[in-house]
Amino acid sequence: MKIQLPHKRRLTKQRQVILNILRVDYSHPNAEQVYIKVKEKLPRISLATVYRNLHFLVKMGLIKELHLPDQISRFDGHLKEHDHFVCNACKQVYNIPKYPLQENFLRNKNYNIGSFNLDCFGICCQCQDKEPCLSFLKTKKAN
């Protein structure tokens, strides 16, 4: 797919490799995790170059940077509208369908919403049957 960038901006081989990795990776990796994968294809690349190119791709709107509480930035190469579920136990980030807002949401509050992102937090199905989540969930259900 041919990607158009603003004047005097190029999609270098390094940027293309990073973009390709993020488009097939649904784990929402951080910069260090992207670096490890890029290094397999471009052994001479530095971590600083990966950071610079991730921020370039975010600035160009080709990927999204996720700022989650108590975590370092993670990156999402999937631009189709979606929200995220974050497991409080394992810190895994999952794509979930976009939450629909009613058309009149906040209409009388002088807000003009252009877009929104919803990050849901909880315990994923893989962690619900493991300690300490299992004890926490049993206690919560008993109350």
Backbone torsions as a table, in degrees:
resi	resn	phi	psi	omega
1	MET	NA	128.8	179.7
2	LYS	-81.8	124.1	-178.9
3	ILE	-107.7	126.6	178.3
4	GLN	-89.3	128.3	176.5
5	LEU	-115.2	158.8	177.9
6	PRO	-58.2	163.7	-178.0
7	HIS	-46.5	134.2	177.5
8	LYS	64.5	21.0	175.7
9	ARG	-114.2	136.3	-178.8
10	ARG	-122.4	149.2	172.1
11	LEU	-93.2	87.8	-177.2
12	THR	-66.0	169.7	178.5
13	LYS	-58.9	-40.7	179.9
14	GLN	-63.2	-45.1	179.7
15	ARG	-64.4	-39.9	-179.7
16	GLN	-64.8	-40.7	178.8
17	VAL	-63.5	-45.2	178.4
18	ILE	-61.0	-45.8	179.6
19	LEU	-61.7	-44.3	178.9
20	ASN	-61.4	-40.6	178.8
21	ILE	-62.9	-45.6	-177.9
22	LEU	-70.4	-26.1	180.0
23	ARG	-75.1	-20.7	178.8
24	VAL	-108.0	-4.5	-177.6
25	ASP	-103.0	115.8	-178.9
26	TYR	-96.1	8.8	-176.8
27	SER	-87.2	-4.1	-178.8
28	HIS	55.5	63.3	-174.4
29	PRO	-69.9	157.2	171.8
30	ASN	-86.5	177.5	-174.7
31	ALA	-61.1	-39.7	-179.5
32	GLU	-65.4	-38.1	178.3
33	GLN	-68.4	-38.2	175.6
34	VAL	-63.4	-43.8	-179.8
35	TYR	-56.4	-45.2	-179.9
36	ILE	-59.3	-42.0	-179.7
37	LYS	-71.8	-39.6	179.9
38	VAL	-65.9	-38.6	-177.7
39	LYS	-59.9	-27.7	176.9
40	GLU	-65.3	-33.1	-178.0
41	LYS	-95.8	-31.9	-179.2
42	LEU	-129.4	81.9	-172.1
43	PRO	-59.2	-23.4	-176.0
44	ARG	-92.6	0.9	-177.7
45	ILE	-72.6	146.6	179.0
46	SER	-101.4	160.6	177.0
47	LEU	-62.6	-38.6	179.3
48	ALA	-61.4	-38.9	178.2
49	THR	-65.7	-40.2	177.7
50	VAL	-62.7	-46.1	177.6
51	TYR	-57.2	-49.7	-179.2
52	ARG	-58.6	-44.0	-177.5
53	ASN	-73.1	-33.0	174.2
54	LEU	-61.7	-45.7	-179.5
55	HIS	-67.8	-33.5	174.4
56	PHE	-63.0	-46.9	-178.4
57	LEU	-64.3	-35.4	175.2
58	VAL	-64.8	-47.7	-178.8
59	LYS	-60.2	-35.5	179.9
60	MET	-81.7	-4.3	178.3
61	GLY	78.3	19.0	-178.3
62	LEU	-91.0	-20.5	174.5
63	ILE	-141.1	169.2	176.9
64	LYS	-116.4	144.6	173.2
65	GLU	-101.6	128.4	179.8
66	LEU	-99.3	124.8	176.7
67	HIS	-107.8	98.8	-177.5
68	LEU	-106.4	146.6	-178.9
69	PRO	-57.8	137.1	175.2
70	ASP	60.3	25.1	177.1
71	GLN	-137.9	155.8	172.8
72	ILE	-76.7	162.6	-177.5
73	SER	-56.6	142.2	174.9
74	ARG	-123.3	162.9	-172.3
75	PHE	-126.1	143.6	-175.7
76	ASP	-127.7	118.8	179.7
77	GLY	-93.3	6.9	-177.7
78	HIS	-104.9	109.6	-173.0
79	LEU	-92.6	-9.4	175.6
80	LYS	-61.1	139.4	-176.7
81	GLU	-52.2	123.3	174.9
82	HIS	-161.8	164.7	175.4
83	ASP	-113.7	-174.7	-176.4
84	HIS	-132.2	146.4	169.4
85	PHE	-114.3	128.3	-178.8
86	VAL	-115.4	125.0	177.8
87	CYS	-79.3	124.9	179.3
88	ASN	-69.8	-19.2	-178.1
89	ALA	-88.3	-59.3	-174.8
90	CYS	-94.9	-8.8	178.5
91	LYS	69.5	11.3	176.4
92	GLN	-67.2	143.9	178.7
93	VAL	-113.0	128.1	-178.7
94	TYR	-115.7	142.9	171.3
95	ASN	-77.6	136.6	174.0
96	ILE	-130.2	157.2	-179.9
97	PRO	-58.6	149.4	179.2
98	LYS	-61.5	131.8	178.1
99	TYR	-75.4	125.4	-178.7
100	PRO	-80.5	130.2	173.5
101	LEU	-96.6	145.2	174.8
102	GLN	-65.6	148.2	-177.2
103	GLU	-59.4	-32.1	-177.5
104	ASN	-93.4	12.8	-179.1
105	PHE	-58.3	121.4	-179.9
106	LEU	61.7	20.7	-177.5
107	ARG	-58.0	-42.8	-176.2
108	ASN	-91.4	16.0	-176.9
109	LYS	-109.5	12.1	-179.6
110	ASN	61.5	30.5	174.4
111	TYR	-108.9	140.5	173.7
112	ASN	-121.3	93.4	-174.3
113	ILE	-78.3	123.2	176.1
114	GLY	-89.5	-42.8	177.4
115	SER	-161.3	168.9	176.8
116	PHE	-153.4	157.2	175.1
117	ASN	-124.1	138.0	-179.6
118	LEU	-118.0	122.4	174.4
119	ASP	-112.3	117.0	178.2
120	CYS	-97.0	141.2	-179.4
121	PHE	-121.8	141.7	179.6
122	GLY	178.9	-151.1	-179.4
123	ILE	-118.3	123.9	-178.9
124	CYS	-72.4	165.4	-175.9
125	CYS	-64.8	-28.9	178.7
126	GLN	-70.1	-29.3	-176.7
127	CYS	-93.7	-15.6	-175.6
128	GLN	-64.0	-27.6	-178.4
129	ASP	-98.1	12.7	-179.5
130	LYS	-115.9	153.9	174.0
131	GLU	-76.7	146.8	2.4
132	PRO	-87.4	-0.6	-176.7
133	CYS	-63.3	-38.4	-178.1
134	LEU	-58.8	-47.3	178.6
135	SER	-64.5	-42.5	179.6
136	PHE	-60.4	-46.8	-177.7
137	LEU	-67.0	-38.2	177.6
138	LYS	-63.6	-42.9	178.6
139	THR	-63.2	-42.5	-178.9
140	LYS	-65.0	-40.8	180.0
141	LYS	-68.3	-31.5	-179.5
142	ALA	-70.7	-26.3	-178.2
143	ASN	-79.8	NA	NA
